[in-house]
Amino acid sequence: SSSLKNISSELSKSLALSRELNEERVREAVEEINKELFKLQSELGFSVDKVANDIVVTVKRKESGEVVRQIPSETVLKLAHNFEKLKGVFLDDFL
């Protein structure tokens, strides 16, 4: 049991480190992409939607801040949010 806990702990540490490295790579890639988009007067942004637990990518016009493109779309995010609410209702009914 002790060795299983050690293995589990090491695996957790390894996964955390891997996630940090991946996040750093994404940040670096975003910086590079933003440099190129700057020439086009556009801006790329990444965020995490906490409810849907999904990464959201937006492309905006620099001048106006207008969102040119968002992935996933606002509609898809709203569906994901509604689905999460429904899951909560169903779980409450069963508990």
Chimera marker file (.cmm) of the C-alpha trace (Angstrom):
<marker_set name="trace">
<marker id="1" x="0.000" y="0.000" z="0.000" r="1" g="1" b="0" radius="0.5"/>
<marker id="2" x="2.897" y="2.346" z="0.806" r="1" g="1" b="0" radius="0.5"/>
<marker id="3" x="4.581" y="1.723" z="-2.537" r="1" g="1" b="0" radius="0.5"/>
<marker id="4" x="1.271" y="2.284" z="-4.340" r="1" g="1" b="0" radius="0.5"/>
<marker id="5" x="0.938" y="5.671" z="-2.614" r="1" g="1" b="0" radius="0.5"/>
<marker id="6" x="4.512" y="6.546" z="-3.623" r="1" g="1" b="0" radius="0.5"/>
<marker id="7" x="3.829" y="5.581" z="-7.231" r="1" g="1" b="0" radius="0.5"/>
<marker id="8" x="0.597" y="7.589" z="-7.183" r="1" g="1" b="0" radius="0.5"/>
<marker id="9" x="2.391" y="10.592" z="-5.698" r="1" g="1" b="0" radius="0.5"/>
<marker id="10" x="5.178" y="10.435" z="-8.285" r="1" g="1" b="0" radius="0.5"/>
<marker id="11" x="2.646" y="10.082" z="-11.085" r="1" g="1" b="0" radius="0.5"/>
<marker id="12" x="0.760" y="13.147" z="-9.808" r="1" g="1" b="0" radius="0.5"/>
<marker id="13" x="3.996" y="15.150" z="-9.676" r="1" g="1" b="0" radius="0.5"/>
<marker id="14" x="4.927" y="14.015" z="-13.168" r="1" g="1" b="0" radius="0.5"/>
<marker id="15" x="1.502" y="14.955" z="-14.555" r="1" g="1" b="0" radius="0.5"/>
<marker id="16" x="1.684" y="18.390" z="-12.892" r="1" g="1" b="0" radius="0.5"/>
<marker id="17" x="5.135" y="19.009" z="-14.372" r="1" g="1" b="0" radius="0.5"/>
<marker id="18" x="3.966" y="17.852" z="-17.793" r="1" g="1" b="0" radius="0.5"/>
<marker id="19" x="0.971" y="20.188" z="-17.613" r="1" g="1" b="0" radius="0.5"/>
<marker id="20" x="3.217" y="23.117" z="-16.637" r="1" g="1" b="0" radius="0.5"/>
<marker id="21" x="5.535" y="22.388" z="-19.561" r="1" g="1" b="0" radius="0.5"/>
<marker id="22" x="2.606" y="22.147" z="-21.965" r="1" g="1" b="0" radius="0.5"/>
<marker id="23" x="1.165" y="25.425" z="-20.680" r="1" g="1" b="0" radius="0.5"/>
<marker id="24" x="4.560" y="27.094" z="-21.164" r="1" g="1" b="0" radius="0.5"/>
<marker id="25" x="4.753" y="25.773" z="-24.731" r="1" g="1" b="0" radius="0.5"/>
<marker id="26" x="1.268" y="27.118" z="-25.428" r="1" g="1" b="0" radius="0.5"/>
<marker id="27" x="2.248" y="30.534" z="-24.014" r="1" g="1" b="0" radius="0.5"/>
<marker id="28" x="5.337" y="30.617" z="-26.225" r="1" g="1" b="0" radius="0.5"/>
<marker id="29" x="3.321" y="29.591" z="-29.278" r="1" g="1" b="0" radius="0.5"/>
<marker id="30" x="0.732" y="32.283" z="-28.544" r="1" g="1" b="0" radius="0.5"/>
<marker id="31" x="3.474" y="34.914" z="-28.317" r="1" g="1" b="0" radius="0.5"/>
<marker id="32" x="4.841" y="33.867" z="-31.704" r="1" g="1" b="0" radius="0.5"/>
<marker id="33" x="1.394" y="33.812" z="-33.292" r="1" g="1" b="0" radius="0.5"/>
<marker id="34" x="0.567" y="37.208" z="-31.799" r="1" g="1" b="0" radius="0.5"/>
<marker id="35" x="3.742" y="38.647" z="-33.326" r="1" g="1" b="0" radius="0.5"/>
<marker id="36" x="2.573" y="37.514" z="-36.743" r="1" g="1" b="0" radius="0.5"/>
<marker id="37" x="-1.015" y="38.620" z="-36.152" r="1" g="1" b="0" radius="0.5"/>
<marker id="38" x="0.228" y="42.037" z="-35.079" r="1" g="1" b="0" radius="0.5"/>
<marker id="39" x="1.215" y="42.597" z="-38.679" r="1" g="1" b="0" radius="0.5"/>
<marker id="40" x="-2.378" y="41.846" z="-39.659" r="1" g="1" b="0" radius="0.5"/>
<marker id="41" x="-3.760" y="44.126" z="-36.925" r="1" g="1" b="0" radius="0.5"/>
<marker id="42" x="-5.311" y="41.111" z="-35.200" r="1" g="1" b="0" radius="0.5"/>
<marker id="43" x="-4.831" y="39.621" z="-31.782" r="1" g="1" b="0" radius="0.5"/>
<marker id="44" x="-5.091" y="36.007" z="-30.632" r="1" g="1" b="0" radius="0.5"/>
<marker id="45" x="-6.226" y="35.214" z="-27.124" r="1" g="1" b="0" radius="0.5"/>
<marker id="46" x="-6.524" y="32.035" z="-25.096" r="1" g="1" b="0" radius="0.5"/>
<marker id="47" x="-8.648" y="31.558" z="-22.013" r="1" g="1" b="0" radius="0.5"/>
<marker id="48" x="-10.225" y="28.711" z="-20.106" r="1" g="1" b="0" radius="0.5"/>
<marker id="49" x="-13.963" y="28.494" z="-19.665" r="1" g="1" b="0" radius="0.5"/>
<marker id="50" x="-14.285" y="27.252" z="-16.085" r="1" g="1" b="0" radius="0.5"/>
<marker id="51" x="-17.796" y="25.844" z="-16.485" r="1" g="1" b="0" radius="0.5"/>
<marker id="52" x="-17.170" y="23.945" z="-19.721" r="1" g="1" b="0" radius="0.5"/>
<marker id="53" x="-13.577" y="23.211" z="-18.653" r="1" g="1" b="0" radius="0.5"/>
<marker id="54" x="-12.472" y="23.996" z="-22.175" r="1" g="1" b="0" radius="0.5"/>
<marker id="55" x="-9.906" y="26.240" z="-23.815" r="1" g="1" b="0" radius="0.5"/>
<marker id="56" x="-11.395" y="29.192" z="-25.702" r="1" g="1" b="0" radius="0.5"/>
<marker id="57" x="-9.480" y="30.791" z="-28.563" r="1" g="1" b="0" radius="0.5"/>
<marker id="58" x="-10.436" y="34.257" z="-29.813" r="1" g="1" b="0" radius="0.5"/>
<marker id="59" x="-9.198" y="36.335" z="-32.729" r="1" g="1" b="0" radius="0.5"/>
<marker id="60" x="-9.917" y="40.058" z="-32.323" r="1" g="1" b="0" radius="0.5"/>
<marker id="61" x="-9.394" y="43.147" z="-34.424" r="1" g="1" b="0" radius="0.5"/>
<marker id="62" x="-6.880" y="45.329" z="-32.604" r="1" g="1" b="0" radius="0.5"/>
<marker id="63" x="-8.510" y="48.651" z="-33.480" r="1" g="1" b="0" radius="0.5"/>
<marker id="64" x="-12.039" y="47.873" z="-32.359" r="1" g="1" b="0" radius="0.5"/>
<marker id="65" x="-11.654" y="44.852" z="-30.086" r="1" g="1" b="0" radius="0.5"/>
<marker id="66" x="-14.288" y="43.132" z="-32.243" r="1" g="1" b="0" radius="0.5"/>
<marker id="67" x="-14.174" y="39.333" z="-31.984" r="1" g="1" b="0" radius="0.5"/>
<marker id="68" x="-13.611" y="38.040" z="-35.508" r="1" g="1" b="0" radius="0.5"/>
<marker id="69" x="-13.608" y="34.365" z="-34.552" r="1" g="1" b="0" radius="0.5"/>
<marker id="70" x="-14.045" y="32.337" z="-31.381" r="1" g="1" b="0" radius="0.5"/>
<marker id="71" x="-13.461" y="28.620" z="-30.947" r="1" g="1" b="0" radius="0.5"/>
<marker id="72" x="-15.612" y="27.085" z="-29.543" r="1" g="1" b="0" radius="0.5"/>
<marker id="73" x="-18.330" y="29.545" z="-30.486" r="1" g="1" b="0" radius="0.5"/>
<marker id="74" x="-20.405" y="31.393" z="-27.907" r="1" g="1" b="0" radius="0.5"/>
<marker id="75" x="-23.357" y="29.155" z="-28.815" r="1" g="1" b="0" radius="0.5"/>
<marker id="76" x="-21.392" y="25.993" z="-28.114" r="1" g="1" b="0" radius="0.5"/>
<marker id="77" x="-20.218" y="27.404" z="-24.770" r="1" g="1" b="0" radius="0.5"/>
<marker id="78" x="-23.806" y="28.267" z="-23.804" r="1" g="1" b="0" radius="0.5"/>
<marker id="79" x="-24.865" y="24.703" z="-24.650" r="1" g="1" b="0" radius="0.5"/>
<marker id="80" x="-22.030" y="23.344" z="-22.507" r="1" g="1" b="0" radius="0.5"/>
<marker id="81" x="-23.072" y="25.606" z="-19.618" r="1" g="1" b="0" radius="0.5"/>
<marker id="82" x="-26.700" y="24.471" z="-19.916" r="1" g="1" b="0" radius="0.5"/>
<marker id="83" x="-25.585" y="20.848" z="-20.023" r="1" g="1" b="0" radius="0.5"/>
<marker id="84" x="-23.581" y="21.351" z="-16.822" r="1" g="1" b="0" radius="0.5"/>
<marker id="85" x="-26.655" y="22.872" z="-15.152" r="1" g="1" b="0" radius="0.5"/>
<marker id="86" x="-28.759" y="19.884" z="-16.227" r="1" g="1" b="0" radius="0.5"/>
<marker id="87" x="-26.159" y="17.488" z="-14.850" r="1" g="1" b="0" radius="0.5"/>
<marker id="88" x="-26.433" y="19.282" z="-11.512" r="1" g="1" b="0" radius="0.5"/>
<marker id="89" x="-30.232" y="18.968" z="-11.544" r="1" g="1" b="0" radius="0.5"/>
<marker id="90" x="-30.068" y="15.257" z="-12.359" r="1" g="1" b="0" radius="0.5"/>
<marker id="91" x="-27.464" y="14.608" z="-9.687" r="1" g="1" b="0" radius="0.5"/>
<marker id="92" x="-29.523" y="16.490" z="-7.108" r="1" g="1" b="0" radius="0.5"/>
<marker id="93" x="-32.533" y="14.304" z="-7.959" r="1" g="1" b="0" radius="0.5"/>
<marker id="94" x="-30.531" y="11.118" z="-7.404" r="1" g="1" b="0" radius="0.5"/>
<marker id="95" x="-28.882" y="12.222" z="-4.150" r="1" g="1" b="0" radius="0.5"/>
<link id1="1" id2="2" r="1" g="1" b="0" radius="0.2"/>
<link id1="2" id2="3" r="1" g="1" b="0" radius="0.2"/>
<link id1="3" id2="4" r="1" g="1" b="0" radius="0.2"/>
<link id1="4" id2="5" r="1" g="1" b="0" radius="0.2"/>
<link id1="5" id2="6" r="1" g="1" b="0" radius="0.2"/>
<link id1="6" id2="7" r="1" g="1" b="0" radius="0.2"/>
<link id1="7" id2="8" r="1" g="1" b="0" radius="0.2"/>
<link id1="8" id2="9" r="1" g="1" b="0" radius="0.2"/>
<link id1="9" id2="10" r="1" g="1" b="0" radius="0.2"/>
<link id1="10" id2="11" r="1" g="1" b="0" radius="0.2"/>
<link id1="11" id2="12" r="1" g="1" b="0" radius="0.2"/>
<link id1="12" id2="13" r="1" g="1" b="0" radius="0.2"/>
<link id1="13" id2="14" r="1" g="1" b="0" radius="0.2"/>
<link id1="14" id2="15" r="1" g="1" b="0" radius="0.2"/>
<link id1="15" id2="16" r="1" g="1" b="0" radius="0.2"/>
<link id1="16" id2="17" r="1" g="1" b="0" radius="0.2"/>
<link id1="17" id2="18" r="1" g="1" b="0" radius="0.2"/>
<link id1="18" id2="19" r="1" g="1" b="0" radius="0.2"/>
<link id1="19" id2="20" r="1" g="1" b="0" radius="0.2"/>
<link id1="20" id2="21" r="1" g="1" b="0" radius="0.2"/>
<link id1="21" id2="22" r="1" g="1" b="0" radius="0.2"/>
<link id1="22" id2="23" r="1" g="1" b="0" radius="0.2"/>
<link id1="23" id2="24" r="1" g="1" b="0" radius="0.2"/>
<link id1="24" id2="25" r="1" g="1" b="0" radius="0.2"/>
<link id1="25" id2="26" r="1" g="1" b="0" radius="0.2"/>
<link id1="26" id2="27" r="1" g="1" b="0" radius="0.2"/>
<link id1="27" id2="28" r="1" g="1" b="0" radius="0.2"/>
<link id1="28" id2="29" r="1" g="1" b="0" radius="0.2"/>
<link id1="29" id2="30" r="1" g="1" b="0" radius="0.2"/>
<link id1="30" id2="31" r="1" g="1" b="0" radius="0.2"/>
<link id1="31" id2="32" r="1" g="1" b="0" radius="0.2"/>
<link id1="32" id2="33" r="1" g="1" b="0" radius="0.2"/>
<link id1="33" id2="34" r="1" g="1" b="0" radius="0.2"/>
<link id1="34" id2="35" r="1" g="1" b="0" radius="0.2"/>
<link id1="35" id2="36" r="1" g="1" b="0" radius="0.2"/>
<link id1="36" id2="37" r="1" g="1" b="0" radius="0.2"/>
<link id1="37" id2="38" r="1" g="1" b="0" radius="0.2"/>
<link id1="38" id2="39" r="1" g="1" b="0" radius="0.2"/>
<link id1="39" id2="40" r="1" g="1" b="0" radius="0.2"/>
<link id1="40" id2="41" r="1" g="1" b="0" radius="0.2"/>
<link id1="41" id2="42" r="1" g="1" b="0" radius="0.2"/>
<link id1="42" id2="43" r="1" g="1" b="0" radius="0.2"/>
<link id1="43" id2="44" r="1" g="1" b="0" radius="0.2"/>
<link id1="44" id2="45" r="1" g="1" b="0" radius="0.2"/>
<link id1="45" id2="46" r="1" g="1" b="0" radius="0.2"/>
<link id1="46" id2="47" r="1" g="1" b="0" radius="0.2"/>
<link id1="47" id2="48" r="1" g="1" b="0" radius="0.2"/>
<link id1="48" id2="49" r="1" g="1" b="0" radius="0.2"/>
<link id1="49" id2="50" r="1" g="1" b="0" radius="0.2"/>
<link id1="50" id2="51" r="1" g="1" b="0" radius="0.2"/>
<link id1="51" id2="52" r="1" g="1" b="0" radius="0.2"/>
<link id1="52" id2="53" r="1" g="1" b="0" radius="0.2"/>
<link id1="53" id2="54" r="1" g="1" b="0" radius="0.2"/>
<link id1="54" id2="55" r="1" g="1" b="0" radius="0.2"/>
<link id1="55" id2="56" r="1" g="1" b="0" radius="0.2"/>
<link id1="56" id2="57" r="1" g="1" b="0" radius="0.2"/>
<link id1="57" id2="58" r="1" g="1" b="0" radius="0.2"/>
<link id1="58" id2="59" r="1" g="1" b="0" radius="0.2"/>
<link id1="59" id2="60" r="1" g="1" b="0" radius="0.2"/>
<link id1="60" id2="61" r="1" g="1" b="0" radius="0.2"/>
<link id1="61" id2="62" r="1" g="1" b="0" radius="0.2"/>
<link id1="62" id2="63" r="1" g="1" b="0" radius="0.2"/>
<link id1="63" id2="64" r="1" g="1" b="0" radius="0.2"/>
<link id1="64" id2="65" r="1" g="1" b="0" radius="0.2"/>
<link id1="65" id2="66" r="1" g="1" b="0" radius="0.2"/>
<link id1="66" id2="67" r="1" g="1" b="0" radius="0.2"/>
<link id1="67" id2="68" r="1" g="1" b="0" radius="0.2"/>
<link id1="68" id2="69" r="1" g="1" b="0" radius="0.2"/>
<link id1="69" id2="70" r="1" g="1" b="0" radius="0.2"/>
<link id1="70" id2="71" r="1" g="1" b="0" radius="0.2"/>
<link id1="71" id2="72" r="1" g="1" b="0" radius="0.2"/>
<link id1="72" id2="73" r="1" g="1" b="0" radius="0.2"/>
<link id1="73" id2="74" r="1" g="1" b="0" radius="0.2"/>
<link id1="74" id2="75" r="1" g="1" b="0" radius="0.2"/>
<link id1="75" id2="76" r="1" g="1" b="0" radius="0.2"/>
<link id1="76" id2="77" r="1" g="1" b="0" radius="0.2"/>
<link id1="77" id2="78" r="1" g="1" b="0" radius="0.2"/>
<link id1="78" id2="79" r="1" g="1" b="0" radius="0.2"/>
<link id1="79" id2="80" r="1" g="1" b="0" radius="0.2"/>
<link id1="80" id2="81" r="1" g="1" b="0" radius="0.2"/>
<link id1="81" id2="82" r="1" g="1" b="0" radius="0.2"/>
<link id1="82" id2="83" r="1" g="1" b="0" radius="0.2"/>
<link id1="83" id2="84" r="1" g="1" b="0" radius="0.2"/>
<link id1="84" id2="85" r="1" g="1" b="0" radius="0.2"/>
<link id1="85" id2="86" r="1" g="1" b="0" radius="0.2"/>
<link id1="86" id2="87" r="1" g="1" b="0" radius="0.2"/>
<link id1="87" id2="88" r="1" g="1" b="0" radius="0.2"/>
<link id1="88" id2="89" r="1" g="1" b="0" radius="0.2"/>
<link id1="89" id2="90" r="1" g="1" b="0" radius="0.2"/>
<link id1="90" id2="91" r="1" g="1" b="0" radius="0.2"/>
<link id1="91" id2="92" r="1" g="1" b="0" radius="0.2"/>
<link id1="92" id2="93" r="1" g="1" b="0" radius="0.2"/>
<link id1="93" id2="94" r="1" g="1" b="0" radius="0.2"/>
<link id1="94" id2="95" r="1" g="1" b="0" radius="0.2"/>
</marker_set>
